[in-house]
Amino acid sequence: MAARSYGQYCGVTNAVELVGERWAMLIVRDLLVGPRRYTDLKQGLPRIPTNILSTRLKELQDAGVVRRVPLMNCGLVYELTPYGRGLEDIVLALGRWGFQSMGDPGEGDIVTADSMTMAFRTAFRADAAADLPPADYEVHIGEVVLRVRVAGAELSIIQLSPPAPPVGGRPPAGRPDVVIAAGPGIRHVISGALSPGEAIDQDVLAVVMGDASLLERFVATFHIPPLGAAA
């Protein structure tokens, strides 16, 4: 619960008091990827002071959003409760809304495996993917490597690098259809500002291995229109 009440009887007010404190929604974002140990959360949010992380976790537990449970071979981990998982659609919608006005990364801004996993989930267009053949992408963005599999309207994402937390998904079997290397400029591809060909020409994307024609399917599957674009 927030340290200070807004003094209004309203569902929005209650929601903000529960998860509106600084860092709280980013903790929820990372836990939407999967259960995490305290150290995993700290590594994924390197700028959060340890006392603030502990405080936010305690507040989220008291609010019934997060719980701490034992997990085989991992010790105690934090995970979202069913009530906490109810934030998923809200977090994805918030990510789509925020993406539309994102500028270039600032100095020191980082990309984490959990943030990129949620970014792909945010941009995923299940309606478009349902009409396309399955595809298996390996995406490299800086030190982050994700295996992104699309089969109809189903999306699965597994972290390959940095090494996934012990509570992460199983390593994927087989080779991907295409290996893509990208920088932060990949947002221009997801927004549609750059075509795959233009992105390659401008060194925003590179096909390291596999079928380069799958880039067209990739941009059809992962897309968020920019602010002001026609619906």
N, CA and C of each residue as an Amber inpcrd file, in Angstrom:
protein
   693
   0.8500000  -1.1840000   0.0000000   0.0000000   0.0000000   0.0000000
   0.8910000   1.2400000   0.0000000   0.4880000   2.2840000  -0.7500000
   1.2490000   3.5220000  -0.7910000   1.3540000   4.1230000   0.6090000
   2.4720000   4.8210000   0.8370000   2.6870000   5.4180000   2.1470000
   1.6330000   6.4740000   2.4470000   1.1460000   7.1720000   1.3970000
   0.1320000   8.2030000   1.5890000  -1.0740000   7.8710000   0.7160000
  -2.2590000   8.0730000   1.2910000  -3.4890000   7.8170000   0.5480000
  -3.8850000   9.0630000  -0.2370000  -4.4780000   8.8580000  -1.4170000
  -4.9920000   9.9750000  -2.1930000  -6.3320000  10.4710000  -1.6350000
  -6.9330000   9.6830000  -0.7540000  -8.1630000  10.1280000  -0.1230000
  -9.3540000  10.1490000  -1.0580000  -9.3590000   9.2560000  -2.0690000
 -10.4830000   9.1830000  -2.9950000 -10.9730000   7.7520000  -3.0820000
 -12.2890000   7.5920000  -3.1060000 -12.8930000   6.2670000  -3.1890000
 -13.1210000   5.9460000  -4.6590000 -12.1460000   5.2640000  -5.2550000
 -12.1500000   5.0680000  -6.7120000 -11.2480000   3.8920000  -7.0470000
 -11.6450000   3.0640000  -8.0170000 -10.8250000   1.9220000  -8.4070000
  -9.4720000   2.3300000  -8.9510000  -9.4290000   3.4090000  -9.7430000
  -8.1430000   3.8830000 -10.2730000  -7.2430000   4.3200000  -9.1240000
  -7.8250000   5.0360000  -8.1780000  -7.0450000   5.4720000  -7.0170000
  -6.4720000   4.2770000  -6.2690000  -7.3010000   3.2650000  -6.0340000
  -6.8320000   2.0860000  -5.3060000  -5.7130000   1.3880000  -6.0720000
  -5.8530000   1.2830000  -7.3980000  -4.8260000   0.6340000  -8.2150000
  -3.5040000   1.3870000  -8.1270000  -3.5660000   2.7110000  -8.2200000
  -2.3390000   3.5140000  -8.1470000  -1.7010000   3.3980000  -6.7790000
  -2.5240000   3.3310000  -5.7270000  -1.9640000   3.1690000  -4.3900000
  -1.3130000   1.8040000  -4.2100000  -1.7900000   0.7930000  -4.9390000
  -1.2210000  -0.5510000  -4.8090000   0.0520000  -0.7290000  -5.6270000
   0.0690000  -0.2280000  -6.8650000   1.2070000  -0.5120000  -7.7560000
   1.8110000   0.7400000  -8.3850000   1.4300000   1.9150000  -7.8990000
   1.9010000   3.1410000  -8.5250000   3.1770000   3.7150000  -7.9540000
   3.7070000   3.1170000  -6.9000000   4.9690000   3.6230000  -6.3460000
   6.1150000   3.3470000  -7.3260000   7.1410000   4.1830000  -7.2790000
   8.2820000   4.0630000  -8.1860000   8.8800000   2.6540000  -8.1370000
   9.1280000   2.0670000  -9.2920000   9.7050000   0.7460000  -9.5090000
   8.6900000  -0.3930000  -9.4070000   7.5280000  -0.1490000  -8.8210000
   6.6020000  -1.2640000  -8.5830000   6.1610000  -1.9210000  -9.8830000
   5.8110000  -1.1320000 -10.8940000   5.3240000  -1.7080000 -12.1400000
   6.4330000  -2.4320000 -12.9010000   7.6750000  -2.0070000 -12.7290000
   8.7750000  -2.7130000 -13.3920000   9.0430000  -4.0520000 -12.7190000
   8.8360000  -4.1220000 -11.4160000   8.9210000  -5.4080000 -10.7250000
   7.8300000  -6.3350000 -11.2470000   6.6140000  -5.8050000 -11.3720000
   5.5120000  -6.5960000 -11.9190000   5.8240000  -7.0260000 -13.3480000
   6.3640000  -6.1120000 -14.1570000   6.7300000  -6.4440000 -15.5420000
   7.6600000  -7.6460000 -15.5970000   8.7010000  -7.6320000 -14.7720000
   9.6670000  -8.7310000 -14.8100000   9.0610000 -10.0270000 -14.2810000
   8.1880000  -9.9310000 -13.2930000   7.5540000 -11.1410000 -12.7640000
   6.5140000 -11.7030000 -13.7280000   6.0280000 -10.8920000 -14.6650000
   5.1430000 -11.4190000 -15.7020000   5.8900000 -12.3610000 -16.6420000
   7.2100000 -12.2070000 -16.7280000   8.0180000 -13.1340000 -17.5370000
   8.1360000 -14.4700000 -16.8190000   8.2300000 -14.4460000 -15.4870000
   8.3230000 -15.6760000 -14.7180000   8.7520000 -15.3930000 -13.2970000
   8.6710000 -16.3900000 -12.4150000   9.1340000 -16.2040000 -11.0330000
  10.6080000 -15.8150000 -11.0060000  10.9740000 -15.0140000 -10.0300000
  12.3540000 -14.5330000  -9.9380000  12.8090000 -14.5370000  -8.4840000
  14.0830000 -14.8820000  -8.2910000  14.6900000 -14.7060000  -6.9820000
  14.9750000 -13.2210000  -6.7640000  15.2360000 -12.8650000  -5.5250000
  15.5660000 -11.4670000  -5.2170000  16.7550000 -11.0060000  -6.0700000
  17.7900000 -11.8520000  -6.1620000  18.9820000 -11.4720000  -6.9300000
  18.6660000 -11.3080000  -8.4100000  17.7440000 -12.1180000  -8.9440000
  17.3530000 -11.9730000 -10.3500000  16.6840000 -10.6230000 -10.5800000
  15.8010000 -10.2390000  -9.6610000  15.1210000  -8.9550000  -9.7920000
  16.1220000  -7.8080000  -9.7060000  17.0860000  -7.9140000  -8.8130000
  18.0870000  -6.8450000  -8.6710000  18.9400000  -6.7420000  -9.9330000
  19.3080000  -7.8650000 -10.5240000  20.1100000  -7.8280000 -11.7430000
  19.3150000  -7.2420000 -12.9130000  18.0200000  -7.5200000 -12.9370000
  17.1930000  -6.9950000 -14.0190000  16.8420000  -5.5280000 -13.8560000
  16.9870000  -5.0040000 -12.6440000  16.7150000  -3.5920000 -12.3530000
  17.9380000  -3.0120000 -11.6450000  19.0660000  -2.8920000 -12.3550000
  20.3270000  -2.5790000 -11.6800000  20.3530000  -1.2230000 -10.9820000
  19.4710000  -0.3030000 -11.3600000  19.5030000   1.0180000 -10.7280000
  18.6170000   1.1150000  -9.4820000  17.8660000   0.0770000  -9.1730000
  17.0050000   0.1570000  -8.0030000  17.8260000  -0.0500000  -6.7340000
  17.7380000   0.8500000  -5.7670000  18.4380000   0.6350000  -4.4960000
  17.8860000  -0.6200000  -3.8060000  18.7430000  -1.3490000  -3.1290000
  18.3160000  -2.6030000  -2.5100000  17.2190000  -2.3800000  -1.4740000
  17.2800000  -1.2610000  -0.7500000  16.2430000  -1.0170000   0.2530000
  14.8920000  -0.7370000  -0.4010000  14.9180000  -0.0920000  -1.5600000
  13.6610000   0.1780000  -2.2770000  13.0880000  -1.1160000  -2.8400000
  13.9510000  -1.9870000  -3.3880000  13.4730000  -3.2710000  -3.9000000
  12.8050000  -4.0730000  -2.7820000  13.4560000  -4.1210000  -1.6240000
  12.8780000  -4.8590000  -0.4960000  11.5480000  -4.2480000  -0.0620000
  11.4970000  -2.9240000  -0.0260000  10.2670000  -2.2460000   0.3880000
   9.1380000  -2.5010000  -0.5940000   9.4330000  -2.3810000  -1.8970000
   8.3850000  -2.5860000  -2.9020000   7.8760000  -4.0230000  -2.8760000
   8.7700000  -4.9760000  -2.7300000   8.3370000  -6.3750000  -2.6640000
   7.4420000  -6.6030000  -1.4510000   7.8030000  -6.0070000  -0.3330000
   6.9700000  -6.1380000   0.8690000   5.5970000  -5.5110000   0.6480000
   5.5640000  -4.3400000   0.0270000   4.2900000  -3.6660000  -0.2530000
   3.4290000  -4.4890000  -1.2060000   4.0590000  -5.0430000  -2.2410000
   3.3120000  -5.8400000  -3.2120000   2.8010000  -7.1390000  -2.5840000
   3.5820000  -7.7060000  -1.6630000   3.1000000  -8.8860000  -0.9400000
   1.9090000  -8.5210000  -0.0440000   2.0150000  -7.4230000   0.6650000
   0.9340000  -7.0040000   1.5520000  -0.3460000  -6.7180000   0.7630000
  -0.1860000  -6.2740000  -0.4870000  -1.3400000  -5.9510000  -1.3310000
  -1.9230000  -7.1850000  -2.0180000  -1.2710000  -8.3440000  -1.8490000
  -1.7660000  -9.5560000  -2.4850000  -1.4140000  -9.6590000  -3.9550000
  -0.4480000  -8.8600000  -4.4170000  -0.0290000  -8.8640000  -5.8280000
   1.0900000  -9.8790000  -6.0550000   1.9640000 -10.0110000  -5.0830000
   3.1530000 -10.8780000  -5.1690000   3.1640000 -11.8010000  -3.9600000
   3.6850000 -13.0010000  -4.1500000   3.8940000 -13.9050000  -3.0180000
   5.2880000 -14.5140000  -3.1400000   5.7800000 -14.9960000  -2.0290000
   7.0990000 -15.6230000  -1.9710000   6.8920000 -17.1010000  -1.6990000
   7.4250000 -17.9350000  -2.5890000   7.1650000 -19.3740000  -2.4970000
   8.4630000 -20.1460000  -2.7080000   8.5630000 -21.3460000  -2.1310000
   9.7320000 -22.1930000  -2.4070000   9.5890000 -22.8510000  -3.7630000
  10.7070000 -22.9590000  -4.4710000  10.7170000 -23.6220000  -5.7690000
  11.8920000 -24.5870000  -5.7950000  11.6500000 -25.7930000  -6.2590000
  12.6740000 -26.8240000  -6.2510000  13.9540000 -26.3420000  -6.9330000
  15.0640000 -26.5470000  -6.2750000  16.4040000 -26.2070000  -6.7620000
  16.6700000 -24.7040000  -6.8570000  15.7220000 -23.8750000  -6.4240000
  15.8970000 -22.4270000  -6.5260000  15.7690000 -21.7090000  -5.1990000
  15.3260000 -22.3960000  -4.1730000  15.0620000 -21.7160000  -2.9180000
  13.7820000 -20.9230000  -3.0070000  13.7530000 -19.7800000  -2.3430000
  12.5630000 -18.9370000  -2.3370000  12.5710000 -17.9970000  -3.5320000
  11.4390000 -17.9040000  -4.2030000  11.3050000 -17.0070000  -5.3470000
  10.0640000 -16.1480000  -5.1500000  10.0330000 -15.0410000  -5.8680000
   8.8530000 -14.1890000  -5.9040000   8.0720000 -14.5020000  -7.1730000
   6.7640000 -14.5660000  -7.0480000   5.9100000 -14.7720000  -8.2020000
   4.6360000 -13.9600000  -8.0290000   3.9670000 -13.6830000  -9.1310000
   2.7010000 -12.9760000  -9.0680000   1.6030000 -13.9150000  -8.6030000
   0.7230000 -13.4150000  -7.7980000  -0.4810000 -14.1590000  -7.4300000
  -1.4590000 -14.0910000  -8.6020000  -2.5400000 -14.8790000  -8.5810000
  -3.5580000 -14.7270000  -9.6240000  -4.0580000 -13.2850000  -9.7290000
  -4.2140000 -12.6180000  -8.5930000  -4.6110000 -11.2110000  -8.6010000
  -3.5510000 -10.3630000  -9.2950000  -2.2770000 -10.6340000  -9.0110000
  -1.1890000  -9.8980000  -9.6480000  -1.1250000 -10.1440000 -11.1430000
  -1.3870000 -11.3930000 -11.5630000  -1.3480000 -11.7060000 -12.9890000
  -2.4670000 -11.0010000 -13.7450000  -3.4650000 -10.5450000 -13.0210000
  -4.5080000  -9.7560000 -13.6570000  -3.9960000  -8.4390000 -14.2180000
  -2.7690000  -8.0630000 -13.8470000  -2.1580000  -6.8490000 -14.3830000
  -1.5560000  -7.0470000 -15.7700000  -1.5200000  -8.2820000 -16.2760000
  -0.8090000  -8.5380000 -17.5300000  -1.3400000  -7.6950000 -18.6810000
  -2.6350000  -7.7380000 -18.9260000  -3.1820000  -6.9640000 -20.0380000
  -2.9550000  -5.4700000 -19.8410000  -2.9810000  -5.0280000 -18.5880000
  -2.7520000  -3.6120000 -18.2960000  -1.3100000  -3.2320000 -18.6180000
  -0.3660000  -4.0830000 -18.2130000   1.0500000  -3.8020000 -18.4710000
   1.3290000  -3.8200000 -19.9760000   0.7610000  -4.7760000 -20.6990000
   0.9610000  -4.8330000 -22.1450000   0.3680000  -3.6000000 -22.8230000
  -0.8200000  -3.1970000 -22.4000000  -1.4410000  -2.0000000 -22.9790000
  -0.6220000  -0.7560000 -22.6440000  -0.0980000  -0.6890000 -21.4220000
   0.7330000   0.4430000 -21.0240000   2.0140000   0.4760000 -21.8580000
   2.5760000  -0.7070000 -22.1230000   3.7680000  -0.7740000 -22.9610000
   3.4970000  -0.3020000 -24.3760000   2.3630000  -0.6980000 -24.9430000
   2.0060000  -0.2340000 -26.2910000   1.8270000   1.2710000 -26.3170000
   1.1610000   1.7970000 -25.3090000   0.9320000   3.2320000 -25.2270000
   2.2560000   3.9870000 -25.1120000   3.1460000   3.5060000 -24.2530000
   4.4280000   4.1750000 -24.0710000   5.3320000   4.0750000 -25.2870000
   5.2630000   2.9430000 -26.0100000   6.1110000   2.7370000 -27.1790000
   5.8570000   3.8090000 -28.2390000   4.6080000   4.2360000 -28.3550000
   4.2390000   5.1480000 -29.4370000   4.9860000   6.4780000 -29.3820000
   5.4160000   6.8930000 -28.2070000   6.1060000   8.1810000 -28.0930000
   7.5520000   8.0280000 -27.6330000   8.0910000   6.8110000 -27.7390000
   9.4860000   6.6070000 -27.3260000  10.4410000   7.2930000 -28.2900000
  11.4490000   7.9580000 -27.7320000  12.5150000   8.5100000 -28.5510000
  13.7050000   7.5680000 -28.5720000  14.8500000   8.0960000 -28.9580000
  16.0680000   7.2910000 -28.9440000  16.5070000   7.0580000 -27.5020000
  17.2280000   5.9630000 -27.2450000  17.6680000   5.6920000 -25.8670000
  18.6110000   6.7700000 -25.3670000  18.4910000   7.0820000 -24.0810000
  19.3890000   8.0470000 -23.4740000  20.6850000   7.3900000 -23.0410000
  21.6470000   8.2120000 -22.6930000  22.9290000   7.6850000 -22.2430000
  22.7180000   6.8550000 -20.9830000  23.2190000   5.6360000 -21.0000000
  23.0910000   4.7560000 -19.8450000  21.8320000   3.9250000 -19.8380000
  20.9010000   4.1830000 -20.7680000  19.7020000   3.3470000 -20.8390000
  20.1000000   1.9350000 -21.2560000  19.5140000   0.9420000 -20.6200000
  19.8870000  -0.4370000 -20.8870000  18.6920000  -1.2330000 -21.3880000
  18.9970000  -2.3470000 -21.9990000  17.9940000  -3.3280000 -22.4200000
  18.2510000  -4.5920000 -21.6220000  17.2050000  -5.1580000 -21.0370000
  17.3480000  -6.4100000 -20.3020000  16.5440000  -7.4960000 -21.0060000
  16.8480000  -8.7310000 -20.6680000  16.1230000  -9.8430000 -21.2800000
  14.6390000  -9.7870000 -20.9400000  14.3220000  -9.4540000 -19.6880000
  12.9120000  -9.3870000 -19.2980000  12.1990000  -8.2330000 -19.9850000
  12.8650000  -7.0720000 -20.0980000  12.2150000  -5.9350000 -20.7510000
  11.9880000  -6.2240000 -22.2320000  12.9340000  -6.8990000 -22.8870000
  12.7490000  -7.2240000 -24.3010000  11.7010000  -8.3170000 -24.4900000
  11.6600000  -9.2680000 -23.5630000  10.6090000 -10.2880000 -23.6360000
   9.2400000  -9.6360000 -23.5850000   9.0580000  -8.7130000 -22.6640000
   7.7730000  -8.0300000 -22.5580000   7.5330000  -7.1020000 -23.7420000
   8.5990000  -6.5440000 -24.3180000   8.4330000  -5.7010000 -25.5020000
   7.8860000  -6.5140000 -26.6720000   8.4170000  -7.7180000 -26.8600000
   7.8960000  -8.5640000 -27.9410000   6.4590000  -8.9980000 -27.6550000
   6.1600000  -9.2950000 -26.4150000   4.7850000  -9.6540000 -26.0740000
   3.8500000  -8.4640000 -26.2970000   4.3560000  -7.2680000 -26.0220000
   3.5710000  -6.0530000 -26.2300000   3.2630000  -5.8400000 -27.7140000
   4.2620000  -6.0810000 -28.5650000   4.1180000  -5.8060000 -30.0000000
   3.4830000  -6.9520000 -30.7750000   3.3010000  -8.0920000 -30.1350000
   2.8120000  -9.2750000 -30.8450000   1.3850000  -9.0700000 -31.3350000
   1.1740000  -9.3520000 -32.6260000  -0.1480000  -9.2370000 -33.2390000
  -0.6700000 -10.6470000 -33.5080000  -1.3890000 -11.1760000 -32.5490000
  -1.8820000 -12.5460000 -32.6660000  -2.8010000 -12.6980000 -33.8600000
  -3.5760000 -11.6520000 -34.1930000  -4.4970000 -11.7450000 -35.3270000
  -3.7470000 -11.9050000 -36.6340000  -2.6290000 -11.1740000 -36.7940000
  -1.8290000 -11.2920000 -38.0100000  -1.0790000 -12.6160000 -38.0420000
  -0.5470000 -13.0380000 -36.8950000   0.2350000 -14.2760000 -36.8380000
  -0.6280000 -15.4990000 -37.1190000  -1.9000000 -15.4330000 -36.7670000
  -2.7830000 -16.5890000 -36.9450000  -2.8930000 -17.0140000 -38.3950000
  -2.6790000 -16.0720000 -39.3240000  -2.8190000 -16.3660000 -40.7480000
  -1.4860000 -16.6470000 -41.4320000  -0.4110000 -16.7220000 -40.6480000
   0.9220000 -16.9100000 -41.2110000   1.4940000 -18.2620000 -40.7890000
   2.4110000 -18.8230000 -41.5900000   3.0570000 -20.0770000 -41.1800000
   3.8910000 -19.8660000 -39.9200000   4.1620000 -20.9290000 -39.1660000
   5.0110000 -20.7990000 -37.9670000   6.4000000 -20.2820000 -38.3230000
   7.0190000 -19.6270000 -37.3600000   8.3820000 -19.1140000 -37.5500000
   9.1160000 -19.1590000 -36.2230000  10.4050000 -19.4050000 -36.3110000
  11.2600000 -19.5280000 -35.1350000  12.4300000 -18.5570000 -35.3100000
  12.4130000 -17.4720000 -34.5290000  13.4210000 -16.4210000 -34.6480000
  14.3840000 -16.4800000 -33.4590000  15.6520000 -16.1970000 -33.7410000
  16.6140000 -15.9290000 -32.6660000  17.0300000 -14.4800000 -32.8250000
  16.7720000 -13.6870000 -31.7960000  16.9810000 -12.2410000 -31.8830000
  18.0790000 -11.8180000 -30.9100000  19.0910000 -11.1470000 -31.4460000
  20.2000000 -10.6250000 -30.6530000  20.0680000  -9.1090000 -30.5760000
  19.9930000  -8.5650000 -29.3640000  19.9750000  -7.1190000 -29.1540000
  21.0000000  -6.8270000 -28.0700000  22.1630000  -6.3570000 -28.4760000
  23.2560000  -6.1930000 -27.5270000  23.6320000  -7.5480000 -26.9490000
  23.6870000  -7.6380000 -25.6200000  24.0400000  -8.8990000 -24.9660000
  22.8330000  -9.8120000 -24.7570000  21.6560000  -9.3040000 -25.0890000
  20.4340000 -10.0850000 -24.9000000  20.1600000 -10.9410000 -26.1320000
  19.9130000 -12.2250000 -25.8980000  19.5450000 -13.1380000 -26.9840000
  18.2700000 -13.8690000 -26.5740000  17.2580000 -13.7850000 -27.4250000
  15.9770000 -14.4190000 -27.1560000  15.6060000 -15.3500000 -28.3050000
  14.9910000 -16.4580000 -27.9620000  14.4110000 -17.3540000 -28.9570000
  12.9090000 -17.0620000 -28.9870000  12.4430000 -16.5660000 -30.1010000
  11.0630000 -16.1060000 -30.2400000  10.3580000 -17.0160000 -31.2340000
   9.4120000 -17.7810000 -30.7310000   8.7050000 -18.7390000 -31.5710000
   7.2460000 -18.3310000 -31.7230000   6.7970000 -18.3350000 -32.9610000
   5.4150000 -17.9840000 -33.2650000   4.7800000 -19.1540000 -33.9980000
   3.6730000 -19.6420000 -33.4590000   2.9240000 -20.7330000 -34.1060000
   1.4460000 -20.3510000 -34.0780000   0.9630000 -19.8340000 -35.1900000
  -0.3890000 -19.3170000 -35.2040000  -0.4770000 -18.1260000 -34.2570000
  -1.4770000 -18.1200000 -33.4120000  -1.6600000 -17.0130000 -32.4670000
  -0.8840000 -17.2230000 -31.1690000  -0.0440000 -18.2760000 -31.1090000
   0.7070000 -18.5810000 -29.8970000   2.1330000 -18.0370000 -29.9940000
   2.5710000 -17.3720000 -28.9380000   3.9190000 -16.8160000 -28.8620000
   4.6420000 -17.4080000 -27.6650000   5.8800000 -17.8730000 -27.8750000
   6.7150000 -18.3170000 -26.7580000   8.0890000 -17.6820000 -26.9020000
   8.6350000 -17.2570000 -25.7740000   9.9300000 -16.5680000 -25.7660000
  10.7930000 -17.1770000 -24.6710000  11.9980000 -17.5840000 -25.0490000
  12.9380000 -18.1730000 -24.1020000  14.2300000 -17.3560000 -24.1260000
  14.7320000 -17.0390000 -22.9490000  15.9680000 -16.2810000 -22.8170000
  17.1730000 -17.2050000 -22.9880000  18.0520000 -16.8410000 -23.9240000
  19.2830000 -17.6040000 -24.1410000  20.4910000 -16.9210000 -23.5090000
  20.5270000 -15.5950000 -23.5550000  21.6620000 -14.8530000 -23.0060000
  21.1660000 -13.4580000 -22.5800000  21.6800000 -12.9810000 -21.4530000
  22.5070000 -13.6490000 -20.4510000  21.8390000 -14.9280000 -19.9580000
  22.6070000 -15.8120000 -19.3220000  22.0170000 -17.0780000 -18.8730000
  20.7240000 -16.8480000 -18.1060000  19.6950000 -17.5660000 -18.4890000
  18.3780000 -17.3760000 -17.8810000  18.4080000 -17.7740000 -16.4120000
  17.5640000 -17.1260000 -15.5910000  17.4430000 -17.5770000 -14.2000000
  17.0540000 -19.0470000 -14.1510000  17.3890000 -19.7290000 -13.0670000
  17.0490000 -21.1550000 -12.9610000  15.5640000 -21.4380000 -13.1260000
  14.7380000 -20.4240000 -12.9150000  13.2980000 -20.6190000 -13.0420000
  12.8140000 -20.3180000 -14.4510000  13.7400000 -20.0750000 -15.3830000
  13.3580000 -19.7720000 -16.7510000  12.9020000 -21.0090000 -17.5060000
  12.5530000 -20.8020000 -18.7830000  12.0640000 -21.9090000 -19.6050000
  13.1840000 -22.8410000 -20.0270000  12.8100000 -23.9760000 -20.5770000
  13.7890000 -24.9480000 -21.0410000  14.4910000 -24.4450000 -22.3010000
  15.7680000 -24.8110000 -22.4770000  16.4620000 -24.4190000 -23.7020000
  15.7310000 -24.9810000 -24.9210000  15.6370000 -24.1980000 -25.9990000
  14.9060000 -24.6570000 -27.1760000  15.6500000 -25.7580000 -27.9120000
  14.8980000 -26.6240000 -28.5570000  15.4920000 -27.6830000 -29.3670000
  15.5230000 -27.2310000 -30.8240000  16.5190000 -27.7130000 -31.5610000
  16.5960000 -27.4130000 -32.9770000  17.1560000 -26.0310000 -33.2620000
  17.3550000 -25.7670000 -34.5470000  17.9100000 -24.4870000 -34.9720000
  16.7820000 -23.5330000 -35.3340000  17.0010000 -22.2230000 -35.1170000
  15.9830000 -21.2550000 -35.5230000  15.9170000 -21.1390000 -37.0410000
  14.8260000 -20.6060000 -37.5320000  14.6950000 -20.3770000 -38.9760000
  15.5600000 -19.2160000 -39.4390000  15.7520000 -18.2420000 -38.5650000
  16.5700000 -17.0830000 -38.9080000  17.1460000 -16.5000000 -37.6310000
  18.3780000 -16.0120000 -37.7140000  19.0380000 -15.3260000 -36.6030000
  19.1780000 -13.8560000 -36.9860000  18.6140000 -12.9910000 -36.1450000
  18.5760000 -11.5590000 -36.4220000  19.3860000 -10.8210000 -35.3730000
  20.2570000  -9.9090000 -35.8230000  20.9670000  -9.0130000 -34.9140000
  20.3860000  -7.6200000 -35.0930000  20.1080000  -6.9490000 -33.9760000
  19.4620000  -5.6360000 -34.0480000  20.0030000  -4.7380000 -32.9580000
  19.8040000  -3.4510000 -33.1540000  20.1130000  -2.4620000 -32.1390000
  18.8300000  -1.8180000 -31.6500000  18.9420000  -0.7690000 -30.8250000
  17.7400000  -0.0940000 -30.3400000  16.8530000   0.4260000 -31.4620000
  17.4630000   0.6260000 -32.6420000  16.6950000   1.1100000 -33.7860000
  15.6520000   0.1300000 -34.2840000  15.6130000  -1.0610000 -33.7020000
  14.5850000  -2.0280000 -34.1000000  13.1920000  -1.4490000 -33.8650000
  13.0760000  -0.4650000 -32.9860000  11.7620000   0.1400000 -32.7460000
  11.2270000   0.7920000 -34.0160000  12.1290000   1.2820000 -34.8970000
  11.6830000   1.8920000 -36.1550000  11.1090000   0.8420000 -37.1020000
  11.5700000  -0.3960000 -36.9540000  11.0260000  -1.4960000 -37.7630000
   9.6670000  -1.9090000 -37.2070000   9.5830000  -2.0140000 -35.8870000
   8.3230000  -2.4050000 -35.2580000   7.2440000  -1.3540000 -35.4840000
   7.6470000  -0.0840000 -35.5560000   6.6670000   0.9760000 -35.7990000
   6.2760000   1.0890000 -37.2660000   7.0570000   0.4530000 -38.1440000
   6.7930000   0.5540000 -39.5780000   7.4830000   1.7280000 -40.2410000
   8.2830000   2.4900000 -39.4790000   8.9980000   3.6250000 -40.0590000
  10.0720000   3.1650000 -41.0420000  10.6160000   1.9760000 -40.8110000
  11.6050000   1.3920000 -41.7220000  11.1240000   0.0270000 -42.1780000
  11.2540000  -0.2450000 -43.4650000  11.0020000  -1.5880000 -43.9710000
  12.1970000  -2.4650000 -43.6230000  12.0430000  -3.7880000 -43.6890000
  13.2030000  -4.6420000 -43.4180000  14.4000000  -4.3150000 -44.3080000
  14.1500000  -4.0560000 -45.5860000  15.2480000  -3.7180000 -46.4920000
  15.9470000  -2.4370000 -46.0870000  15.1620000  -1.4110000 -45.7310000
  15.7440000  -0.1470000 -45.2800000  16.5130000  -0.3300000 -43.9850000
  15.9930000  -1.1610000 -43.0880000  16.6700000  -1.4050000 -41.8180000
  18.0180000  -2.0770000 -42.0350000  18.0780000  -3.0030000 -42.9740000
  19.3520000  -3.6620000 -43.2870000  20.3300000  -2.6610000 -43.9020000
  19.8430000  -1.8390000 -44.8380000  20.6960000  -0.8470000 -45.4910000
  21.2580000   0.1560000 -44.4900000  20.4900000   0.4620000 -43.4410000
  20.9180000   1.4430000 -42.4450000  21.5670000   0.7960000 -41.2190000
  21.8780000  -0.4980000 -41.3230000  22.5440000  -1.2460000 -40.2420000
  21.7380000  -1.2740000 -38.9560000  20.4210000  -1.1900000 -39.0770000
  19.5520000  -1.3460000 -37.9200000  19.3140000  -2.8240000 -37.6390000
  19.2300000  -3.6140000 -38.7110000  19.0480000  -5.0570000 -38.6200000
  20.1060000  -5.7530000 -39.4660000  20.4270000  -6.9640000 -39.0780000
  21.3010000  -7.8100000 -39.8920000  20.8380000  -9.2540000 -39.7420000
  20.8180000  -9.9680000 -40.8570000  20.4990000 -11.3900000 -40.8210000
  21.8110000 -12.1480000 -40.7060000  22.0230000 -12.7570000 -39.5550000
  23.2680000 -13.4690000 -39.2860000  23.2470000 -14.8430000 -39.9330000
  22.0870000 -15.4630000 -39.9390000  21.9610000 -16.8120000 -40.4790000
  20.4920000 -17.0580000 -40.7920000  20.2430000 -17.8350000 -41.8310000
  18.8880000 -18.2750000 -42.1030000  18.2070000 -17.5140000 -43.2150000
  16.8990000 -17.6050000 -43.2420000  16.0770000 -17.1210000 -44.3360000
  15.7230000 -15.6450000 -44.1320000  16.3780000 -14.7590000 -44.8990000
  16.1530000 -13.3260000 -44.7450000  14.7330000 -12.9160000 -45.1160000
  14.0500000 -13.7050000 -45.9340000  12.6840000 -13.3490000 -46.3220000
  11.7290000 -13.3790000 -45.1210000  12.1370000 -14.0610000 -44.0330000
  11.2970000 -14.1210000 -42.8460000  11.1990000 -12.7810000 -42.1170000
  12.0600000 -11.8210000 -42.4860000  11.9560000 -10.5010000 -41.8760000
  10.6070000  -9.8580000 -42.1770000  10.0750000 -10.1000000 -43.3750000
   8.7600000  -9.5500000 -43.7130000   7.6860000 -10.1320000 -42.7940000
   7.7950000 -11.4230000 -42.4910000   6.8420000 -12.0530000 -41.5870000
   7.0320000 -11.5260000 -40.1660000   8.2770000 -11.2750000 -39.8050000
   8.5850000 -10.7580000 -38.4760000   7.8990000  -9.3990000 -38.2560000
   8.0170000  -8.4900000 -39.2320000   7.4440000  -7.1540000 -39.0470000
   5.9180000  -7.1790000 -39.1500000   5.3730000  -8.1790000 -39.8330000
   3.9180000  -8.3150000 -39.8600000   3.3930000  -8.8360000 -38.5280000
   4.2210000  -9.6080000 -37.8440000   3.8190000 -10.2470000 -36.5870000
   4.0290000  -9.3380000 -35.3840000   5.0700000  -8.4970000 -35.4320000
   5.3850000  -7.6090000 -34.3100000   5.3040000  -6.1580000 -34.7940000
   4.2670000  -5.4730000 -34.3730000   4.0460000  -4.1240000 -34.8820000
   3.2600000  -3.2910000 -33.8830000   3.7100000  -2.0590000 -33.6530000
   2.9830000  -1.0520000 -32.8820000   3.0410000   0.2370000 -33.6880000
   1.9080000   0.7450000 -34.1400000   1.9510000   1.9870000 -34.9260000
   2.4150000   3.1580000 -34.0780000   3.0970000   4.1210000 -34.6820000
   3.5710000   5.2770000 -33.9140000   2.4250000   6.2000000 -33.5430000
   2.7180000   7.1270000 -32.6500000   1.7260000   8.1050000 -32.2060000
   1.1950000   8.8890000 -33.4040000  -0.1140000   8.9920000 -33.5140000
  -0.7100000   9.7640000 -34.6020000  -0.9780000   8.9570000 -35.8460000
  -0.5260000   7.6860000 -35.8970000  -0.7890000   6.8780000 -37.0860000
  -2.2610000   6.5370000 -37.1610000  -2.7400000   6.3530000 -38.3750000
  -4.1540000   6.0000000 -38.5700000  -4.4120000   4.6290000 -38.0010000
  -5.5370000   4.4240000 -37.4160000  -5.8960000   3.1340000 -36.8330000
  -6.0190000   2.0950000 -37.9250000
